[in-house]
Amino acid sequence: MSTEVYDCIVIGAGIQGSCTAYHLAKNKQKTLLLEQFLLPHSRGSSHGQTRIIRKAYEEDFYTQMMQESYELWAQLEREAGVQLYRRTGLLVMGPENRKGFSQLKATMEKNKIPVEFLEKKEFNQHIPNVNLTDGNGALVDTTAGVLYADRSLRAVQGLYQTNGGVIKDGEKVIDIKPGDVVTVTTGSGLYRGRSLVITAGPWANKLMTCAGLQLPLKVVKINVCYWEEKIPGTYSVDHQFPCFIQMEPKEGEYDIYGLPSNEYPGLMKVCYHMGSETEPDERDKQKDRGDIDILARYITRCLPGLVPVPAVVESCMYTVTPDHHFILDCHPTYSNIIIGAGFSGHGFKFSPVVGKVLSQLAMGQIPSHDLSPFSIHRFQSNARSSL
């Protein structure tokens, strides 16, 4: 057994764990980043070429965190010397008589986020080849755009290593022993750290069981769909087509979102913001395509320049909390075990600021953002500690 003791061990080298490890290494913390799969891989939630970055949120706390996240993404771009973000704007469409859309408008105005409101009569001049649903309002978050996901993950991991951090991939964690020094056992070895950060995505609950904690996390498989443009370029990033979110039309339904054709020329990414429950190690056995039927109907109605049959379907996983907000907190019993989980399909854009606050918790510092919306205690009746 090695006598080496790390300042911090981070489990899970997706974007949240990699950003956490990067901040720790920049703060001169001796850090080990453990990943169960060989890198790079497409088994979790951080792979794929693109994600939306935006400040358009209904909740103040997300919009305010995104202000700093944009600054940190720009800093990462400078440090890595690689473009990670492309500004396209984000078109948000939603029922004007529903609370969600009006709340989002109010939050953006309150936080002075640059926004353009589109009147129904001028909508098609600004946004061609999109049919605005009757009763929907529309606005554009002008600072929003596309994050290059795979490229971002590689850049952050590279910067972490440049700052002295160690990555060990292909090492599945099989046990965690809490204590003043936490002991982590993998299939290949045993590691010790003064603090531990668990950012294991869909595998978070399996790991937290070792530390006597169960959280109300649901893992769902997402069908990531790409749809062919009838005329190539109609919805392309080079033709200034924006990302979009169609807010849920009625209770019990979920948002639809899209990104302009970019990674696959001639194919636009349009997805349903929910999937079907799965076990993370059995993701590919989940064959439900009900969401694809919903998307095909929406595309036929609202995106007439796309062929309403997906040309490519890929897989991703969301780890979802009951309220769709993150968990960023210390273990209720062991303050040196930190948990970042439940990013609910909208966490990627936050990862530089999430990594910062998780690293602050791991270093015993007061986090630079109010983390009360992300506390474990909000699930007190569901968060079962067996200790």
C-alpha positions in Angstrom: 0.0 0.0 0.0 1.3 3.4 -1.0 2.0 5.8 1.9 1.3 8.8 -0.4 -1.5 11.0 0.8 -3.1 13.4 -1.7 -4.7 16.7 -0.7 -7.7 15.6 -2.7 -9.0 12.7 -4.7 -11.7 13.3 -7.3 -13.7 10.4 -8.6 -15.1 10.8 -12.1 -13.3 12.5 -15.0 -16.3 14.0 -16.8 -16.5 17.7 -17.2 -17.5 18.4 -13.5 -14.7 16.3 -12.0 -12.1 17.5 -14.5 -12.9 21.1 -13.7 -12.9 20.5 -10.0 -9.5 18.8 -10.3 -8.2 21.7 -12.5 -9.1 24.3 -9.8 -7.5 22.2 -7.1 -4.3 21.8 -9.1 -4.2 25.5 -9.8 -4.5 26.1 -6.1 -1.3 23.9 -5.6 -3.3 21.0 -4.1 -1.8 17.5 -4.8 -4.7 16.0 -6.7 -5.6 12.6 -8.1 -8.4 12.3 -10.7 -9.8 8.7 -11.0 -11.9 7.5 -14.0 -13.4 4.0 -14.3 -13.2 4.0 -18.1 -10.3 4.5 -20.4 -10.2 8.1 -21.7 -11.7 9.4 -23.9 -15.1 7.5 -23.7 -18.7 8.0 -24.5 -20.3 6.1 -21.6 -21.4 9.0 -19.4 -22.7 12.5 -19.7 -19.8 14.7 -20.9 -19.1 13.3 -24.4 -20.3 14.6 -27.8 -19.3 17.6 -29.7 -21.6 20.4 -28.6 -23.7 21.8 -25.7 -25.7 25.1 -25.3 -24.2 27.9 -23.2 -26.7 30.5 -22.0 -27.7 32.9 -19.3 -31.4 32.5 -20.0 -32.8 30.8 -16.9 -35.9 31.2 -14.8 -33.8 31.2 -11.5 -31.7 34.1 -10.4 -29.0 31.8 -8.9 -28.3 30.1 -12.2 -28.2 33.3 -14.2 -25.8 34.8 -11.6 -23.5 31.7 -11.7 -23.4 31.8 -15.4 -22.0 35.4 -15.3 -18.9 34.0 -13.7 -19.0 30.8 -15.8 -18.6 32.8 -19.0 -15.6 34.5 -17.5 -14.0 31.2 -16.5 -14.7 29.6 -20.0 -12.9 32.6 -21.5 -10.0 32.1 -19.2 -9.8 28.4 -20.1 -9.8 29.3 -23.8 -6.9 31.6 -23.2 -4.9 29.1 -21.1 -5.5 26.2 -23.6 -5.1 28.3 -26.7 -8.2 26.6 -28.2 -11.7 27.9 -29.1 -14.2 26.4 -26.8 -17.2 28.7 -27.4 -19.0 30.1 -30.4 -21.6 32.8 -30.0 -24.8 32.1 -31.9 -27.5 33.5 -29.7 -30.3 31.4 -28.1 -33.9 31.6 -29.3 -36.3 30.8 -26.4 -39.9 30.2 -27.3 -42.6 29.5 -24.7 -46.3 29.8 -23.9 -46.9 33.4 -22.9 -49.6 32.4 -20.4 -47.3 30.0 -18.5 -45.2 31.0 -15.5 -41.9 29.6 -16.9 -41.6 31.9 -19.9 -42.6 35.1 -18.0 -40.3 34.1 -15.1 -37.4 33.7 -17.5 -38.1 37.1 -19.1 -38.2 38.7 -15.6 -34.9 37.1 -14.5 -33.1 38.2 -17.6 -34.4 41.8 -17.3 -33.5 41.9 -13.6 -30.0 40.7 -14.2 -29.5 43.0 -17.2 -28.8 40.1 -19.6 -28.7 41.4 -23.3 -31.9 40.1 -24.8 -34.0 40.8 -27.9 -37.8 40.4 -27.7 -39.4 39.2 -30.9 -42.9 40.2 -31.8 -45.0 37.6 -33.6 -45.3 39.8 -36.7 -41.6 40.2 -37.1 -40.6 36.8 -36.0 -40.1 35.3 -39.4 -37.9 38.2 -40.6 -35.5 37.5 -37.8 -35.8 33.7 -37.6 -36.6 32.2 -41.0 -37.6 28.5 -41.4 -39.1 28.3 -37.9 -42.9 28.4 -37.2 -43.7 30.0 -33.9 -46.5 28.1 -32.1 -49.7 30.1 -31.5 -49.7 31.6 -28.1 -45.9 31.5 -27.8 -43.7 34.4 -27.1 -40.1 34.5 -28.3 -36.8 36.2 -27.2 -33.1 35.8 -28.0 -30.4 35.6 -25.3 -27.8 37.3 -27.5 -24.7 36.2 -25.6 -25.6 32.5 -25.8 -24.0 30.0 -28.1 -22.4 26.6 -28.6 -19.8 25.0 -26.3 -17.5 22.5 -28.0 -17.9 19.7 -25.4 -15.3 17.1 -26.3 -12.7 19.8 -27.0 -13.5 21.5 -23.7 -13.1 18.2 -21.7 -9.7 17.5 -23.4 -8.6 21.1 -22.8 -9.5 21.1 -19.1 -7.8 17.7 -18.5 -4.7 18.9 -20.3 -4.5 22.1 -18.2 -5.0 20.0 -15.0 -2.0 17.8 -15.9 0.0 20.9 -16.9 -0.6 22.2 -13.3 0.8 18.9 -11.9 -2.4 16.9 -11.5 -2.5 13.1 -12.0 -5.1 11.2 -13.9 -5.6 7.5 -13.6 -8.1 6.1 -16.0 -9.4 2.5 -16.3 -9.6 2.4 -12.5 -13.1 1.6 -11.2 -13.7 2.5 -7.5 -14.9 -0.5 -5.5 -14.7 0.9 -2.0 -14.5 4.2 0.0 -13.6 4.3 3.6 -14.4 7.6 5.3 -12.1 9.2 7.9 -9.8 12.1 8.5 -7.9 10.6 5.6 -10.3 9.0 3.1 -9.2 5.6 1.6 -10.3 4.9 -2.0 -9.9 1.3 -3.3 -10.0 0.7 -7.1 -9.5 -2.5 -9.1 -5.8 -1.6 -9.4 -4.8 0.0 -6.2 -5.5 1.9 -3.0 -5.3 5.7 -2.7 -5.6 8.0 0.3 -6.7 11.7 0.4 -7.4 14.3 3.0 -10.6 15.1 1.0 -12.6 13.4 -1.6 -14.9 14.8 -4.3 -17.5 12.5 -5.9 -18.5 13.6 -9.4 -19.4 10.3 -10.8 -22.5 11.3 -12.8 -24.8 8.3 -13.3 -22.7 6.2 -11.0 -22.8 8.7 -8.1 -25.3 6.8 -5.9 -23.4 3.5 -6.3 -20.3 5.2 -4.9 -22.1 7.1 -2.2 -23.5 3.8 -0.9 -19.9 3.1 0.2 -20.0 6.3 2.2 -23.4 5.4 3.7 -25.5 7.8 1.7 -28.4 7.5 -0.8 -29.7 10.5 -2.7 -32.9 10.6 -4.8 -31.2 10.5 -8.2 -32.7 9.0 -11.3 -30.6 8.0 -14.3 -32.2 8.4 -17.7 -31.0 7.6 -21.2 -31.3 10.4 -23.7 -31.7 9.9 -27.4 -29.4 12.6 -29.0 -31.0 13.1 -32.4 -29.6 14.7 -35.6 -32.0 15.7 -38.4 -31.2 16.3 -42.0 -31.6 19.7 -43.6 -33.7 19.6 -46.8 -31.5 22.4 -48.1 -28.0 22.1 -46.6 -27.1 25.2 -44.6 -30.7 26.3 -43.8 -30.1 25.9 -40.0 -26.3 26.1 -40.0 -24.0 27.9 -37.5 -22.3 29.6 -40.5 -25.7 31.1 -41.6 -26.1 32.6 -38.1 -28.9 30.2 -37.1 -29.2 30.3 -33.3 -29.5 27.5 -30.7 -33.1 27.3 -29.5 -35.2 26.1 -26.6 -38.9 25.4 -27.0 -40.2 25.6 -23.4 -42.6 22.8 -22.4 -46.0 23.4 -23.9 -48.0 22.0 -21.0 -47.6 20.5 -17.5 -45.9 17.1 -17.5 -44.0 17.7 -20.8 -40.4 18.7 -21.2 -38.5 21.3 -23.2 -37.2 20.6 -26.7 -33.8 22.1 -27.6 -31.7 22.4 -30.7 -28.3 23.5 -31.9 -27.5 24.7 -35.4 -25.9 22.2 -37.9 -22.2 22.2 -37.1 -20.5 19.0 -36.0 -22.3 16.9 -38.7 -22.6 19.1 -41.8 -26.2 19.2 -43.0 -27.6 17.7 -39.8 -29.2 19.8 -37.0 -29.2 18.5 -33.4 -32.7 18.6 -31.9 -33.5 16.7 -28.7 -36.1 16.1 -26.1 -35.0 17.2 -22.6 -35.8 13.9 -20.9 -35.5 10.2 -21.5 -36.3 6.8 -20.1 -35.0 5.5 -16.8 -32.0 3.1 -17.1 -29.2 1.5 -15.2 -26.0 3.3 -16.1 -24.1 0.1 -17.0 -27.1 -1.2 -19.1 -27.8 2.1 -21.0 -27.9 0.5 -24.5 -30.6 -2.0 -23.4 -33.0 1.0 -23.1 -34.7 1.2 -26.5 -37.6 3.6 -25.8 -38.1 6.0 -28.7 -41.2 7.8 -27.5 -39.3 11.0 -27.3 -38.3 10.7 -31.0 -42.0 10.5 -32.0 -42.6 13.8 -30.0 -39.6 15.4 -31.8 -40.8 14.2 -35.3 -44.2 15.8 -34.7 -42.6 19.1 -33.5 -40.2 19.2 -36.5 -43.0 18.6 -38.9 -44.9 21.5 -37.4 -42.2 24.0 -36.5 -39.0 23.2 -38.4 -40.2 22.6 -41.9 -36.7 22.7 -43.4 -35.8 19.4 -41.7 -36.6 15.9 -42.7 -38.8 14.6 -39.8 -36.9 11.3 -39.4 -33.6 11.3 -37.5 -30.5 10.6 -39.6 -28.3 9.9 -36.5 -29.3 8.8 -33.0 -26.6 8.8 -30.3 -26.9 8.2 -26.6 -26.2 10.2 -23.5 -27.3 10.0 -19.8 -28.8 12.5 -17.4 -28.7 12.1 -13.7 -31.8 13.9 -12.5 -32.8 15.2 -9.1 -36.5 15.6 -8.2 -36.4 19.4 -8.6 -33.9 19.3 -11.5 -31.4 21.4 -9.5 -27.8 20.3 -8.8 -26.4 18.8 -5.6 -23.3 20.7 -4.5 -22.7 19.9 -0.9 -20.6 18.1 1.8 -21.6 14.7 3.0 -23.9 15.2 6.0 -21.6 13.1 8.2 -18.2 13.5 6.7 -17.4 17.1 5.8 -14.3 16.1 3.8 -16.4 14.1 1.3 -17.8 16.5 -1.2 -20.6 15.6 -3.7 -21.3 17.1 -7.1 -24.3 15.3 -8.6 -27.7 15.5 -10.3 -26.7 17.9 -13.1 -30.0 17.0 -14.7 -28.9 17.6 -18.3 -28.0 21.2 -17.9 -24.8 21.2 -16.0 -22.1 21.3 -18.7 -22.1 25.0 -19.2 -21.7 25.6 -15.4 -18.7 23.2 -15.0 -15.9 25.8 -14.6 -17.9 27.5 -11.7 -19.1 24.2 -10.3 -15.5 23.0 -10.3 -14.5 26.1 -8.5 -17.0 25.8 -5.7 -16.5 22.1 -5.3 -12.7 22.7 -5.0 -13.4 25.4 -2.4 -15.5 23.0 -0.3 -12.7 20.4 -0.6 -10.1 22.9 0.6 -12.4 23.8 3.6 -13.0 27.3 2.2 -16.3 29.2 2.1 -17.7 28.8 -1.4 -17.8 31.9 -3.6 -21.5 31.3 -4.5 -24.5 30.6 -2.2 -25.0 26.9 -2.4 -28.2 26.7 -0.4 -30.3 25.9 -3.6 -28.0 22.8 -4.1 -28.0 21.4 -0.6 -28.6 17.8 0.3 -30.9 18.9 3.1 -33.6 19.8 0.7 -34.1 16.0 0.2 -33.9 15.3 3.9 -36.7 12.8 3.8 -35.2 11.1 0.7 -31.4 11.4 1.5 -30.9 8.4 3.7 -27.8 8.1 5.7 -27.2 4.6 7.0 -24.7 5.8 9.6 
